[in-house]
């Protein structure tokens, strides 16, 4: 458990019972009713405990005593301590989500956070690899030939070929791979299922892993997991992120994360002429606006090339 999680638990335990119960009920609602991921639930709970801890210091003892003044005071405190605009915007969204739920369940007589304003976060363009850099990352051979190296090659191939999130990839089971059609079945955010294709290079890496790598690593805890860790259980996303970082350094390409490979896959698809709606479906975005960020990346690359090459730029 991280130090931040320990701090959240300590503040949660120190809340008055009515507020503590509200946090627990809200977390159960997010998990069981809205099917939010464990990561998302933790993020909401962290923000809510921070809000309620602040509210207690302002004399609040029950959810019904929350009001807009308390919420605005909490966000102002975040600004004072130098929180980024994106962080403040996310915490304001957490407060609005909790307030709406508390109003529906009768804990609040009104949705007090509905008028809560928050700064618009700066939307930064994601960092992406060039196609040749992505190829170098994937095809640079490992220093040794081991089951782990076969797994790492498949990890990189599938991340770039499919654009899936690292948690989605690590959650795949053998039954989620349809080798005949070369597609994987992915369970994404909100437990929404989608089918994503992969190409011939990923198929070759998959074949080698299943024949020569996975049987060597499989342990009692591995079960039906597609990707395995060194101890034979399901590969954890944290370890997968470390693998991507290490392979990028070894290949001599810019530092990249699994999410950076997802950005790269989406950008290269659009630059190759893929339809925006198709890319939205492949990535599992609920909103087309989220996918459109990649069109900005392509335009920015075009602008940079123009400035560099055109004599009257």
C-alpha angles and dihedrals in degrees: 000000000000124000090249092054090048090052092050091050091050093050090045091053090050095055120105110266097254091054093043091052090049091055092050094048091047091051091050090050092052093048103040104027103030094031093225117173121258089250092054092047091052090051093051092046092049091053093044094049089050090051095047092045087056091045092054089055087056092053101266116145104164135035090248090065094061114111140168092267091060092047094050091047090053093051091045088055089054090054091048090055091050101254114172120255090246091053093050091047091051093048091049088052090051090052092050092049092050093045093052091049093046090050092051092050095046098250089116125038090213138018093257096180096053094097093042109129123209133186117264106248119237106253107221121201109248119246112248136182122238114249091254091051091051089051091049091050093052100039101042102110121240118250091248138022106244137137087259092056090052089051092048091052090052091046092056094042094052095043092055097034096051107022091223122158116261092243089053092051095047089049094058120117126202090257090059091067117083101193093179092062095027094234136124127215109228128195105209139177115326086018090281111160124218138169119234126187126222131197139243097271090055089047091055091049090048092051093051092047094050094046103037110012114035097050089054095051101036113120134175092275094050097083111160096334113139096211120043135197126228091272094053099256129110113302110255119227091235091059091044090055089051091051092053092049093048093048091049091054091047091050093048095236126132116286108276138176129208087262088052089057089050089053090047094051092050094047094048091049092054093044088052091056103265117157115256092230091052091051089049090055094046092051094044095236114165091205128048088216089069091055093047091072087079092059087058089054091053092047091049090052090050091049092050091050090049093051091049098045111028115089092217099040 
